[in-house]
Amino acid sequence: MTASPTPVAPVPTAPGGLPLIGHAHLLIRTPLPFITSLREHGSVVRIRLGPTPAYVVTDPVLTRTVLVTEAAHFAKGGKIFDVLRGVFGEGLATVADGDAHLRNRRLMQPMFNKAHIATRRTAMIDQARSMVGAWEEDQALDVFSNMNDVTLAAFLVALFGTDFPANLQGEFTALMPPLMKESIRQTVLPSWVTRLPLPANRAHNRRIARLRAVIDQAIDHRSTRSASTPPANVHHPAEAAGCPHKDPTETEHEHAGLFDTLMAAEDQFTRRQLQDEAITLMNAAIETTATALAWTLYELTRHPDIEQRLRAELAAVCDGRPLCQEDLDKLPYARQVLQEAVRKYGPAWMVTRKATRDVDLGGHRIPRGADVVWSPYLHQNDPAHFPEPATFDPDRWAYGRAPSTRDSFFAFGDGRRKCIGENFAWVEMQIILATLLEAWPRLRLVSRPPRAETAITIKPDKLALAFGAS
Ligand code: HEM
C-alpha cells in the first residue's frame, strides 16, 4: 500500500506522555485501560516507548492490513522482539522475516499438524491427570502458578517424550517467571538503561545463560533417547483406565516427542538453532496457555451455569469412564468456553512490527523504521465487534453465530507469522480443563477477585481456588 485512497492525515498523539519516558509510565501502571483508551483518539495513534515513537493500530481492519495484505511493509520486529531476541535468539518467533523464517517454518510445520499432535494426546492426558489428581483437597491453590506447572509438564511430554528429567523441568519452572518479567520491563525502558551494569540487568543475563544450559541438556537427553529403540507395547495408564480404542502408534512411540521432527532434520539445524527453537517454543507455549486456563477457571467460579454445562458435556461424552484422547473432538462447548477466555483476556496485549518504508495506513503516514503496535486484547474487547465485551459469554462462539467476531479475533495473530502452535494450544487446554473437571467435582474461589496484570501475557495478579472431591 504505497498510496492511500484517502488524503494522508497527521497521526494523533496519545495524551499523557512525559519527557524522556514517553508513555512508559502509563504502559507500566495502567497498561490495559491505557491501550484500550487509544481507540478514542483514532484508528492509528502515536505513543512513545521511552524516546522511541510507536504507532498503535486500533482498528482491526488495519491490523489485518499490517499482518496479512500489506505484511511486506510491516516486518516482524520492533522493541518487544528486539528484547525477546536477547532471550530466544533467532527462534521462529523472533527471527526476521525472510528466507530463514520461511525455511524454518516449513521444517517445523509438521511438528504441529493435527495428526502429529494427536499422537501425543494420551501422554498429555496422563500427565495432566496425575498432576491435577495430586492436588490436596480443599487447599487454597495458586492457580496461575499451578497452571504454569501443568502446561509446562504437558508440553514437555508432548515435545520431548515421556521421560523428561524432573530436575530440568524444575529449573525451567524457576527460571522463566523472573526472566519474562524482566524482559517486559526492558521493553518499555530506553535501551541504554538495559545495557547498564545494574544488578537487575546482570541477573537477567545470568538467567539467560542458565536457560541455554538447561535447554542444551534437554536436547542432549532427547538425542540419547531417540538413538535408542522405542520400546514396543509399553503398558499405558489410559488403557488401564478403560479407554476403548487406544491408538496403537502411541504405544509404539511411547518415548517419542514432537521435537524429534527437528532432531531428524539435524543436518538443517545447528545445535545453536535447535536451542533457539526449543527456547522459543517453550516460552511461546507455556504462559499463553496457562494464562488462558487460569482465567477460564476464574470465570467458572463466577458462572456456575457454565460450569454445569461443561460438566454435563463431559459426562455425556465419557459415559462414566475416564477421558480418552478420542473424546477431545466431541467437546465443542469446552472449546467455546476456552475461546471466550482467550478472547476476553488477550492473552497477548502488545505485539510489534517495524515499517520497512514510509507507508500510509488508513490515511495516516507512518515513517520508515517506526514501530507499529497491534493488540489482540484491544480488538477482542472492542464493543463494535464484541457486544458487551466484559461479559463472559461462550455462546458468542456457538456454531453459526456472529461470523464478524472472527474478523476481529487476533489472539493467535494472522498472516505468515501466525501462531504455529494454535492447534496444539487448543488440544492442550481442552485436555487440562477436562481432566481437572473430571478429577474435581467442585471448585471455588478463595481469594479476592483477581486483577489483570500485564507481562508478556495478561495474567491474574492473585488467584487462589480450592478444589473439592464431592
Ligand atoms: C493460548 C495460547 C497461545 C496464544 C494466544 C498464542 C499467540 C500467538 C501470537 C499472537 C503469535 C503471533 C505473534 C506475531 O505476530 O508477532 C504467536 C506466534 C507464535 N506462537 Fe503462539 N500462542 C499460543 C500458544 C502457542 C503454543 C502452544 C506454541 C507452541 C507449541 C506457540 C508457538 C508460537 C510460535 C513458534 C510463534 C511464532 C510463529 C512465527 O513467527 O512463524 N504458541 N502466538
Boltz pocket constraint, residues with backbone or C-beta under 6 A from the ligand:
constraints:
  - pocket:
      binder: B
      contacts: [[A, 76], [A, 92], [A, 93], [A, 94], [A, 105], [A, 280], [A, 281], [A, 284], [A, 285], [A, 286], [A, 288], [A, 289], [A, 292], [A, 342], [A, 346], [A, 347], [A, 348], [A, 351], [A, 352], [A, 376], [A, 410], [A, 411], [A, 412], [A, 413], [A, 414], [A, 416], [A, 417], [A, 418], [A, 419], [A, 420], [A, 421], [A, 422], [A, 424], [A, 425]]
      max_distance: 6.0
